[in-house]
Amino acid sequence: MPELPEVQTTVNGLKESVVGLKILDVWTDYRSVSHVGKDNIKDKIFFASFRKKILGKKITGASRRAKNVLIHLSGDLTILIHMKMTGHIMHGRYKFDPKAKKDSWIALDEGPLKDPFNKFIRLAFTLSDKKQLVLSDMRRFAKVTLIEGKNLEESPHLKGLGPEPLTKDFTYPIFKKQIMMRPNGRIKNVLMDQTLIAGIGNIYSDEALFRSNIHPESRVAKIPEKNLKLLFPATKEVLKKGLEFGGDSTSDYRNLKGERGRFQAEHQVYRRKGKPCPKKGCKGIIVRKVVGGRSAHFCPVHQKLFH
């Protein structure tokens, strides 16, 4: 699932490419009987209303809250896209084939947009630059909805999210206060709890815990202060590095141009099961273990278990 760096990379691309453009049309093949009556475009009645409200609107900006992409429109409307497991947003020239049984939208330009991971187009906005803004989502898990008004934080889709870890206001005391709300929780799962800290997922939690010498199953209240003081900057460091390298494309994620991010080449532990620990002087071997339903990759030698 795209995490803070991948979502922010997408938002940065939107700011560069589509701000100021108008939405001329919108298409989707999302349909789900389990979403009937819900406020997202997988409900056909909601999509009809969604389409009517956004047609002709200008894209005025883009931002991020946690793992949500927010596309701001004229008329105090905001399209919220949560890319979930396999979703990513792209911008380019596409052709629609109404006779195609699948993959109805075909990228016209040679290059990254033709990457096989980019062909699962479920949502397409036709814009005034004669290009499309599309959402590729192989597993169809993504969420797309519309928020009306300026009070975005009061929307049920955003309400209750924790603070953003890369802001100047996110200090060590706030970090400690947030994670201590789950004193008996395992630190891997606590770091990924979006109501505590926004935007961290599997990849960056593994990498931050590696840098701070903490076993992912450690109970929060038992972790020594010195390790927490390592974890705080390590968390910011790996998120910033993820941004610097354009996100992580270990799986499906691609940027707005359909290109892969490069952070996967910087992994110390994530998806490195069976490989030697890269920490200088450590003779450990990276292992993978399911922690609270999520996979954790770590070195069992220098990452200490506090419980």
C-alpha positions in Angstrom: 0.0 0.0 0.0 1.4 3.5 -0.9 2.5 5.2 2.3 3.3 8.9 3.1 6.3 9.2 0.6 4.4 7.6 -2.3 1.2 9.6 -1.6 3.2 12.9 -1.3 5.1 12.1 -4.5 1.8 11.7 -6.3 0.5 15.0 -4.8 3.7 16.7 -6.0 3.1 15.4 -9.5 -0.5 16.6 -9.4 0.6 20.1 -8.4 3.1 20.2 -11.4 0.8 18.7 -14.0 -2.9 19.3 -13.5 -3.6 22.4 -11.4 -5.5 25.0 -13.4 -7.1 22.4 -15.7 -10.8 21.7 -16.0 -12.6 18.3 -15.7 -14.4 17.7 -18.9 -15.6 14.1 -18.3 -15.2 11.2 -15.9 -15.6 7.5 -16.4 -15.3 4.5 -14.1 -15.9 0.8 -14.1 -15.9 0.5 -10.3 -19.0 -1.4 -9.3 -19.7 -3.3 -6.1 -22.9 -4.5 -4.6 -21.3 -4.3 -1.2 -20.9 -0.5 -1.6 -24.6 0.2 -2.5 -25.7 3.2 -0.4 -22.2 4.2 0.5 -20.5 7.6 -0.3 -17.9 6.4 -2.8 -17.9 5.9 -6.5 -18.3 2.1 -6.3 -22.0 2.9 -5.7 -23.5 3.8 -9.1 -26.0 6.3 -7.6 -23.2 8.1 -5.8 -21.0 8.1 -8.9 -23.8 9.7 -10.9 -24.0 12.5 -8.4 -20.2 12.7 -8.1 -19.9 13.1 -11.9 -22.6 15.8 -12.1 -20.9 17.9 -9.4 -17.3 17.8 -10.7 -17.9 18.3 -14.5 -16.7 21.7 -15.5 -14.8 22.3 -12.3 -11.3 23.6 -12.3 -8.5 21.8 -10.3 -7.2 24.4 -7.9 -4.7 22.4 -6.0 -3.6 19.1 -4.4 -2.6 18.1 -1.0 -2.2 15.0 1.2 -3.6 13.9 4.6 -2.2 10.7 5.9 -2.4 8.2 2.9 -5.2 10.2 1.2 -4.7 12.2 -2.0 -6.8 15.3 -2.0 -7.6 17.0 -5.3 -9.1 20.4 -4.7 -11.7 21.8 -7.1 -13.4 25.2 -7.6 -16.7 25.4 -5.8 -15.2 24.2 -2.5 -15.2 20.5 -3.6 -12.4 18.0 -2.9 -11.9 14.6 -4.5 -10.4 12.2 -2.0 -8.5 9.2 -3.3 -7.1 6.5 -1.0 -5.0 4.3 -3.3 -5.2 1.3 -0.9 -3.2 -1.8 -1.9 -2.5 -1.5 -5.6 -3.8 1.9 -6.7 -1.7 4.7 -8.3 -2.6 7.9 -10.2 -1.2 8.8 -13.6 -1.5 11.6 -16.1 -1.1 11.2 -19.9 -2.7 10.6 -23.3 -5.1 7.7 -23.4 -7.6 6.2 -25.9 -10.8 4.6 -24.8 -11.9 1.4 -26.5 -15.6 0.8 -25.7 -15.5 -2.7 -27.2 -12.7 -3.9 -25.0 -13.8 -6.5 -22.4 -11.0 -5.3 -20.1 -8.2 -2.7 -20.2 -10.5 -0.2 -21.9 -8.1 2.7 -21.7 -4.9 2.4 -23.7 -1.9 4.7 -23.1 -1.0 6.4 -26.4 2.6 7.5 -25.7 5.5 5.0 -25.5 7.2 4.9 -22.2 6.4 4.3 -18.6 2.6 4.6 -18.9 2.7 1.3 -20.9 4.3 -0.5 -17.9 2.1 -3.6 -17.3 1.4 -2.5 -13.7 -0.2 0.7 -15.2 -2.9 -0.9 -17.4 -5.6 -1.5 -14.8 -7.5 1.7 -15.3 -10.6 1.9 -13.1 -11.2 5.7 -13.1 -10.4 8.3 -15.8 -10.9 12.1 -15.7 -10.7 13.7 -19.1 -9.1 17.1 -18.6 -8.9 20.3 -20.6 -5.3 19.6 -21.7 -6.7 16.7 -23.8 -5.1 14.2 -21.5 -6.5 11.9 -18.8 -5.9 11.7 -15.1 -6.3 8.0 -14.4 -6.3 5.6 -11.5 -4.8 2.2 -12.1 -5.9 -0.3 -9.4 -5.4 -4.0 -10.2 -7.2 -5.3 -7.1 -10.0 -2.7 -7.1 -9.5 -1.7 -3.4 -9.1 2.0 -3.9 -11.6 4.5 -2.4 -12.8 7.6 -4.2 -15.2 10.0 -2.8 -16.2 13.7 -2.8 -16.0 16.1 0.2 -18.0 19.3 0.0 -17.1 22.4 1.9 -13.8 23.7 3.4 -13.8 21.8 6.7 -12.0 18.8 5.4 -10.8 17.6 8.8 -14.5 17.2 9.9 -15.2 14.7 7.1 -15.7 11.2 8.3 -13.1 10.1 5.8 -10.4 12.3 7.5 -11.6 12.8 11.0 -9.7 11.0 13.8 -6.3 10.8 11.9 -3.2 11.3 13.9 -0.6 14.1 13.4 1.6 14.3 10.4 5.1 13.1 11.2 7.0 15.4 8.8 5.7 18.7 10.1 7.8 21.0 12.3 5.1 20.7 15.0 5.7 17.0 15.3 8.2 17.0 18.1 9.6 14.2 20.2 7.2 14.9 23.1 4.2 14.6 20.7 5.6 11.5 19.2 6.0 9.9 22.6 2.6 11.0 23.7 0.9 9.5 20.7 2.6 6.1 20.8 2.1 5.9 24.6 -1.7 5.9 24.0 -1.1 2.2 23.2 1.3 1.3 26.0 0.7 -2.4 25.7 0.7 -2.4 21.9 3.5 -3.9 19.8 5.6 -1.0 18.4 5.3 -2.2 14.8 1.5 -2.0 14.9 1.4 1.2 16.9 3.6 3.0 14.4 1.1 2.0 11.6 -2.0 3.1 13.6 -3.3 6.0 11.5 -5.2 7.4 14.5 -1.9 7.8 16.3 0.5 8.9 13.6 -0.5 9.5 10.0 1.1 8.0 6.9 3.3 5.2 8.2 2.9 1.7 6.9 4.7 -1.6 6.6 7.8 -0.5 4.7 8.8 2.6 6.7 7.9 1.1 10.1 10.3 -1.8 9.4 13.1 0.6 8.3 12.7 3.0 11.2 12.7 0.2 13.8 15.9 -1.3 12.2 17.6 2.1 12.6 16.6 2.4 16.2 17.6 -1.1 17.3 14.0 -2.1 18.3 12.4 -5.4 17.7 8.9 -4.9 16.1 7.2 -7.0 18.8 8.4 -4.8 21.6 5.7 -3.4 24.0 5.6 0.4 23.7 5.8 1.0 27.5 8.8 -1.3 27.9 11.0 0.4 25.3 13.8 2.4 26.9 13.9 6.2 26.5 17.2 6.0 24.6 15.7 3.8 22.0 12.6 5.9 21.6 14.9 8.9 21.1 16.5 6.9 18.3 13.1 5.9 16.8 11.8 9.5 16.6 14.4 10.8 14.2 14.7 7.5 12.4 11.0 7.7 11.5 11.4 11.1 10.1 14.6 10.1 8.3 13.2 7.1 6.4 10.1 9.0 5.4 12.2 11.9 4.0 14.4 9.4 2.3 11.4 7.8 0.7 10.3 11.1 -0.6 13.8 11.9 -1.9 13.9 8.7 -3.9 10.4 9.2 -5.4 8.6 6.6 -3.3 8.9 2.8 -3.1 8.0 0.5 -6.0 8.6 -2.9 -4.5 5.0 -3.6 -5.5 2.6 -1.7 -7.8 3.3 1.9 -7.0 4.1 4.3 -9.8 4.3 8.1 -10.0 2.2 10.4 -12.1 4.3 9.7 -15.2 4.0 5.9 -14.7 7.6 5.7 -13.4 8.9 3.5 -10.6 10.2 5.0 -7.4 13.7 4.1 -6.2 13.5 3.7 -2.5 13.3 -0.1 -2.8 17.1 0.0 -3.6 17.7 1.6 -0.2 16.0 -1.1 2.0 17.9 -2.2 5.0 15.4 -4.9 6.1 12.1 -4.7 4.2 11.7 -7.8 1.9 15.3 -8.8 2.7 14.5 -12.1 4.5 17.5 -14.4 4.6 20.1 -11.8 3.8 22.9 -10.6 6.2 22.1 -7.7 8.5 23.6 -4.6 6.9 24.4 -3.0 10.3 28.2 -2.7 10.7 29.5 -5.4 13.0 26.2 -7.3 13.3 26.2 -11.0 12.3 22.4 -11.3 12.2 20.3 -12.6 9.3 17.1 -10.7 8.4 13.9 -12.6 9.3 10.2 -12.1 8.4 7.5 -12.6 11.0 3.8 -11.8 11.1 3.1 -9.2 13.8 -0.5 -8.4 14.5 -1.5 -9.5 11.0 1.2 -7.5 9.2 4.6 -8.7 8.0 7.6 -7.4 9.8 11.2 -7.7 8.6 14.0 -7.3 11.2 17.4 -8.4 12.5 16.8 -10.7 15.6 20.4 -9.9 16.8 20.7 -6.2 17.2 17.0 -5.3 17.3 16.2 -5.9 20.9 12.9 -7.2 22.2 11.6 -5.1 25.1 8.6 -6.8 26.8 
